[in-house]
Every structure is written in structure tokens, then in C-alpha cells.
């Protein structure tokens, strides 16, 4: 993962500063994102596990002191701040629809609205105002906000919807009226077999509904060939997956070839949700 190699101009508002020592021999460039690393010092943020972004480097190019008693300090904009006309990768619409979207970082100077792979999956800011299809005014979270999100598992949760059985199952709802809390979207779903199916005829697909409307994708296939502890992944979820506080979630079965035995299998069903503001 690359880091800044030149001083960058940042336009900050409502910015507070903290003095930090730089990690020995590390070069910090103005405008680069700073991370809290070993010994409580700051370094260029590279997105590795354990790095905690704390703000933007507020001074021009500076190198950490390599002496026995380092004295080189620099300013970090550590409070929440707005960066005007910040370049943002991804699929910005360049409209009001961009407002409240989370912003992530893949390097200390590269920002995107596309959620990256681990360990860079914690958002570092949120779009305050769209500008173009490639730039926006971004509110970058403060150190305290970043720590709160990191300690709370960021903005993603896994929820167990409950157990379903496969015996004498017909097409239609299996679990109904599960009240959702907060605002967000369902990212994926899966089921884990807790009791293997004993009836060789059994096969059906399970899908999700929000407020009576089918989620696009997220179909889990249940089959006689499954064994205990099998994790049955749902198909990719692509649309109709947003929920609001109080929305009712249903789990329904389709394409059913029902088992007839009384001791057929059972599965626990899970969804992964991302909580989002502004929905």
C-alpha cells in the first residue's frame, strides 16, 4: 500500500490539532493521513491491521528523529474536519444522492466510496456535499469517532434470524415479521446446517423479503446432500436490500420439493447488515 510522496494541499474547517512525535526515521508529508502506531507515535497510515487513523498531518515534510530521545513533534489535525473538494474514487453520482455515503481509505491519500477488503473496511469519513462525479466535501471522523467505530466492530453486524426445519415444507413464508432496527442494507446471507436432512427428496430455495418485497439475490439453496456444519452461502445481493427502523423481514421458501419424514434437517439462517446514516 503506497503512502504520500509529496506535500498535499488540504482545506480544513473546524479542525483541531494535537502535537505528536513521528516514528523514528518515518517521513511525513503535509496533507497525508496519519496513524497512531507503536509507542504512541504517528506514522503514515498504510491500512495494515492495528493502524488507527487519527487525522491529517498538518505540517510540511518532516522526518522522525532517530536519536535516543526523539524531540521531533508535528501537528495532526485530529478533530473531525471537513476537506473541501476531496478526490473520491468509486461511483459518485455527482448529485444529492451522494450525501451521507461513507468514505473509505485505501492509502493515506486515496479515498473511495467502495468498501474495500479487510483491514481497510472501517469508514474514515462521510460525504457532506457532492461536487462532481469524482470530488466531494468529506467530513473525516475524529480520532474519538474512529476509536468508537473500531471498538464497536465498525458499522457491520451479523444477525441470526432463527432456525428453520425442512420437514413437510411448502412454498411460502417460513419466518415472518422480524422487526429490523436502525437503518441500513443487507450485505449477504447464509445458512448453517445443524441437523442433516434424512429425506432424499428434500430440496428448496430460501430467500429474503423486506416489507413484502423480495431482496434481489440472497437465495440460499437447501438440499439433501448437505451435512452438519455445512455453510450454505446465499447468491450475491444486488438490490432491494435497504431497510429502515421497524421494517419487517420475512424468510420464504420457493422451488420446494418437500420432505415427508418427521426427522428431516434444520438450519440456522444468518444475515450480515451494514448500518448507514441518511437512508
TORPA-728373 format. One line per field, with one value per residue (C-alpha): residue number from 1; x, z, y. Coordinates in pm, whole numbers, plus 32768, in hexadecimal, padded with zeros to 4 digits. Layout:
// TORPA-728373
num	c(NUM;...)
x	c(X;...)
z	c(Z;...)
y	c(Y;...)
***
This chain:
// TORPA-728373
num	c(1;2;3;4;5;6;7;8;9;10;11;12;13;14;15;16;17;18;19;20;21;22;23;24;25;26;27;28;29;30;31;32;33;34;35;36;37;38;39;40;41;42;43;44;45;46;47;48;49;50;51;52;53;54;55;56;57;58;59;60;61;62;63;64;65;66;67;68;69;70;71;72;73;74;75;76;77;78;79;80;81;82;83;84;85;86;87;88;89;90;91;92;93;94;95;96;97;98;99;100;101;102;103;104;105;106;107;108;109;110;111;112;113;114;115;116;117;118;119;120;121;122;123;124;125;126;127;128;129;130;131;132;133;134;135;136;137;138;139;140;141;142;143;144;145;146;147;148;149;150;151;152;153;154;155;156;157;158;159;160;161;162;163;164;165;166;167;168;169;170;171;172;173;174;175;176;177;178;179;180;181;182;183;184;185;186;187;188;189;190;191;192;193;194;195;196;197;198;199;200;201;202;203;204;205;206;207;208;209;210;211;212;213;214;215;216;217;218;219;220;221;222;223;224;225;226;227;228;229;230;231;232;233;234;235;236;237;238;239;240;241;242;243;244;245;246;247;248;249;250;251;252;253;254;255;256;257;258;259;260;261;262;263;264;265;266;267;268;269;270;271;272;273;274;275;276;277;278;279)
x	c(8000;8097;80BE;80DB;8221;81D7;8136;7FC3;7EE5;7DB8;7CA9;7C32;7B0F;7ABB;7C0E;7CBD;7E29;7EFA;8074;8104;825E;82AB;8320;849B;8517;83B5;837A;822E;81A8;80B6;7F4D;7F91;7EB6;7F64;7F3E;7F85;8083;817F;81EF;80D5;817D;80EF;8151;80C2;7F82;7FA6;7E65;7F0A;7E5C;7E97;7EC2;7DCC;7DA2;7DA7;7D91;7E5D;7FC7;7FBA;8125;81F8;82F4;8395;846A;8457;8583;8662;8719;86F8;8608;852E;84B9;8424;82B5;81B4;804A;7F37;7DDB;7D39;7BDC;7AC3;7AFC;7A6D;7B53;7AD0;7ADA;7B73;7BB8;7ADF;7AEF;79CA;787D;781E;76DF;773F;75E6;753F;7525;7695;764C;7686;7748;786B;79CE;7AE4;7C5D;7D40;7E7C;7EC6;7E59;7D68;7BF7;7AD1;795E;7993;79C2;7B1E;7B93;7C11;7CBA;7C4B;7AD7;7A98;7A17;7AF7;79F7;78AA;7846;77BA;7783;77AC;787F;78BC;78C1;7A24;7A2E;7962;7979;79CC;79A8;7AC4;7A83;7B45;7C2A;7B1B;7A1B;7B10;7B5C;79EA;79A6;7AD3;7A76;790B;7962;7934;77DE;77A5;76E8;768A;7528;749B;7335;72E9;72CE;7205;71A1;717E;706B;6F1C;6F7B;6EA5;6EEB;6EB7;6F2C;6FF2;7051;6F81;6F6B;70D2;70E6;7227;72CC;7393;73CB;74AA;74C4;74EB;763F;7624;7578;75C8;7549;7603;7585;7550;749C;74D1;73A5;732C;7232;72D7;71C3;71FF;726F;7201;727F;7266;725B;7224;710C;710E;6FB3;6F24;701B;711B;7287;7339;7427;746F;73DF;7452;742E;73D6;740F;7417;758D;75D9;7685;76A6;7773;7750;7748;7657;76A7;7597;75B9;763D;754E;7535;73FB;72BE;738E;7365;72A3;7228;71D9;70A2;70A2;7031;7112;7089;7138;7083;70AF;708C;70C8;706A;708F;7016;7090;6F92;705A;7021;7194;7210;731F;733A;7405;745F;743F;751D;752D;7647;75CD;767D;75E7;75E7;757B;7493;73B8)
z	c(8000;7F97;8066;800D;7F68;7F4C;8020;7FD2;7FFF;80E2;8130;8293;8358;84C7;84F4;863F;8660;873F;8758;870D;86F8;85A9;85A4;8581;841B;838A;8291;82BA;819F;81CA;818E;81B1;829B;83E2;84B1;861C;8629;8718;884B;881E;86F9;85A5;8452;82F1;82EE;821A;8271;831D;843F;8581;84DF;8566;8488;8561;8466;8360;8385;83B1;8374;823B;81FE;8341;83A1;84F0;85D3;85EC;8726;8875;88F3;87CB;87DC;8680;86A8;85A7;858D;853F;84EB;85D7;8609;8513;83E1;828A;815D;8038;7ED6;7F4D;7E31;7E69;7D96;7D5C;7CB8;7D29;7C84;7C9D;7D33;7E84;7E82;7EEC;8036;8170;80B7;817A;8101;812B;80FB;803F;8073;813C;8016;7F52;7FB3;7F2A;7F69;7F0C;8048;802E;80A0;8204;82BF;8223;824F;835E;82CB;8302;82A6;8209;80E0;814F;7FF9;7E96;7DA1;7C6B;7C11;7C9D;7DB9;7EEC;8036;812D;82A7;832F;847E;85B0;8671;8775;866A;85C0;870A;875B;860B;8627;8786;8720;85EB;84F8;8453;83FB;84C4;849A;8508;853B;84BA;855F;8508;83ED;83BA;8272;82C6;820F;818C;808A;7FB9;8077;81B3;82B4;83A8;839E;8434;84B3;8514;84A1;8574;84F5;8387;8294;818F;818A;80FB;80F0;8189;81CE;8287;8358;836B;84D6;8488;8342;8263;826D;814D;7FF7;7F49;800B;7F47;7F4E;7F30;8045;8001;80C1;80B3;8144;8171;8087;7F6C;7F0B;7F3D;7DEF;7E1E;7F6E;7F11;7FEC;7F5F;8059;7FE6;8058;8010;812B;8263;83C2;83D1;825B;821F;8102;806C;7FCE;7E6F;7E49;7EC8;7DCC;7E10;7EE3;801B;80DD;8224;8315;8486;84B7;835D;8368;82DC;8261;8203;80F8;8040;7EC9;7DCE;7EDF;7EC9;8029;8107;81A9;82C5;8420;8470;8348;8368;840E;83BF;846C;8382;839C;82F4;82EF;8300;82D5;839A;82D9;8321;8244;81C1)
y	c(8000;814B;8284;83F1;845D;85D1;86DD;8701;882F;87F4;88F0;88AD;893B;8907;8864;882D;87C9;86E8;86D6;857F;84EB;8445;82DD;82CE;830A;8319;8433;84E8;85C3;86E1;8677;8502;8436;83E5;82A7;825E;8142;80A8;8169;8264;8312;8362;82DF;82E3;8219;80DF;802B;7F04;7E5A;7F1B;8070;8170;82A4;83DB;84F8;85B2;861A;8792;87F0;87DE;86C7;8652;8524;8471;84A6;8372;83E0;8332;843D;84A7;860F;8640;8695;86F8;875D;8666;86E0;85E9;8676;8638;870E;8759;873E;8805;8779;8633;853A;8406;82C9;81E0;8227;8384;83FC;856A;85AD;85CC;8450;844D;84FC;8428;831A;828B;82D0;81D0;81E9;80FB;81CA;8302;83DB;82FC;8301;823E;81FC;808E;7FC1;7F25;7DD2;7DA2;7E3E;7F89;7F50;8053;819B;82CA;83D3;842C;8502;8652;86EE;866E;8737;8661;84F1;84DD;85DE;8635;86EC;85D8;85E2;850F;846E;84D7;83F3;83B6;835D;826F;81C2;819D;80FB;8015;7FA3;7F6B;7E9C;7FBC;7FD2;7E63;7D5C;7BEE;7B93;7A35;7A32;78E5;7775;76DC;7572;74B9;73C3;73D8;7531;75E5;771A;7860;7910;784A;7961;7A9F;7BFA;7C19;7D8A;7E34;7F42;806A;80BF;8007;7EF7;7D7F;7D20;7BA6;7A79;790D;77DC;76DA;7576;7509;73C2;7304;72C1;7158;7166;713C;7204;7345;7477;75E3;7748;7849;79BF;7B05;7C05;7D65;7DF5;7CEF;7D38;7C30;7C8A;7C69;7B46;7AA8;7954;7833;76D4;75C2;745C;72F2;72E2;73DB;735B;73E4;7529;756C;76E2;772A;787E;794F;79DA;7B3E;7C4B;7D65;7E35;7E6A;7E29;7F70;7F6B;8074;806A;7F92;7EF3;7D87;7C78;7B2B;79EA;7924;77DC;77AB;7691;759D;7426;73E2;72CE;71E9;7156;71E7;71E7;72B4;73BC;7511;7649;778E;78BA;79F0;7B44;7C41;7DA9;7EF7;8018;815E;82C5;838B;826E)
***
